[in-house]
């Protein structure tokens, strides 16, 4: 575009995120002249001043509402298809979030788990975010009971997507049980609704109806004390889903019931809309979605006038970015079907072209896109059939049938999964575990006795064997003393016996190593049973605090024992083949820091990273363990509020990773023992943390197996820096 000066115009848009998490956009138009660089420089300085002139950050009076507003804006970006700006927006908003607590971070992780599960279908990343949800809440004792129950359901959702239905149902059971013990009836509606949606996805609509009705009854207990979700969005959603479930259930005579539920949902929106003027767009989206399904219901009953009325209303409301575009596109599919049935082929053709174009541009969930594509094939089939173009109709008939077959095959195991059966079996297993805890303890004692008895028998046999060999050697020596000639033979025989004894000793050592592996391996099962038993007993309600304390001590001791057994097994196993692959080192370091962020935050510590993007070939999984161990040690041995610095330095043929703390340091008498396998130099952390096993010794083995070196420098009482040098080639 040219200006009157003859120079081309440059349109520059700047995006600024203010301290309250809102996005500011500033657009400037400049001429590409010799002064344009200077003009853009002044504009950039102006934007910096504008961002700096925002009100100083202060703690909001309603911190949960502040986090909710950030997540609400992220959902609006998601609905409008702006997927590329989600991460930058949330990272920037949380970066300037004052005093964000556990629940605030949990809400961000919850948003990302849903996003990766529903849009790209990346279950691995969704799994990582559900793990972060668990870590930030720090277990079932968290004060945020509802968030913890939702976290269990979130883990179940990811397992459902991975088709691990039994494990998913167990997590749903745990989440529902936890919610029943800690939440009121109003809050339970959200969890009952999730179970109803599982049944709906399994096409078990009659069972889904029972769950939706139970959720509606639980939601009715919220009264006027609830917020936007409890008073409006949840009840209208439940009424809507009841209509959909009755539409597709095996119950007879559902036509009037379906229409009645849809209109109850619309009446509720009309009645409550005035109480929430700030959520007008969300209410409009919900109204448009109900219009779509109400229009489809009239279409199924051949009431075309009403069908066209509601389908058109849905398209008018939701066929725009930021609204329910999936339902708008679905309404277009149904409207095209009505037009084809009414022989309005021109109108139908126009809608089909709009659908084909929109499917290539609109950002919607994978499963939504699959439904639209399948229904579009059916509409195209009917359109070409009505147009007497049989070949084209047959082509789309085959595509539709293929899509149906693939969908049924993918959903076969989901439909066959028995949620109630899994719930019942899990509940029965819990009861049996409680009843059998005494038997488990006795069994543990019995196995321990058997183990020591076997070891005693083996030791006794070894002593007897050694005694027999000693007597035999004594007789041979006595016989050789009879003559000088026999003395030489005696010496030769003794040499032979010594060789045999050496071989036997080596064999005995090998057998001892194998025995230790077997013992360590067999110890893992009973110790694991102790840990599981202690964990289950802690979960039993109304247990005395003294008993809980003892059980936690048993649980901690058992977990530490398992860690030690794992280390012993690793020490006595042959060196594994280290499979190397290109690893981006800065990304690996950042991942290690992110995973240990909350551990450092518990001691009010800060972890800094100074690194460039460098890629080398190493065993990334094992090297990640080394760096995580070094950072965890730095956290453990550093005081409250200190800084831990992680730095990556590029050298000519290698890279150097340094992890520096400002902790207690390493005394000179321990410096030569710090990497020993069975060193006694283990010390407690600054907060009394327990020392664990063979971390630095194993770290040294991993680094050297990757062709690198590890060492440290330390000043007692001031700092310690661990260095890891890795070759580029």
PyMOL commands that set and color helices and strands:
alter all, ss='L'
color gray80, all
select helices_A, chain A and resi 36-52+63-79+83-95+102-120+123-137+145-161+165-182+185-201+205-220+223-225+228-248+255-275+277-300+304-318+325-341+345-359+366-386+390-416+419-435+437-480+484-539+545-571+585-595+597-602+620-636+668-670+695-705
alter helices_A, ss='H'
color red, helices_A
select strands_A, chain A and resi 9-17+23-31+581-584+606-610+615-618+643-650+654-661+709-715+719-727
alter strands_A, ss='S'
color yellow, strands_A
deselect
rebuild
show_as cartoon
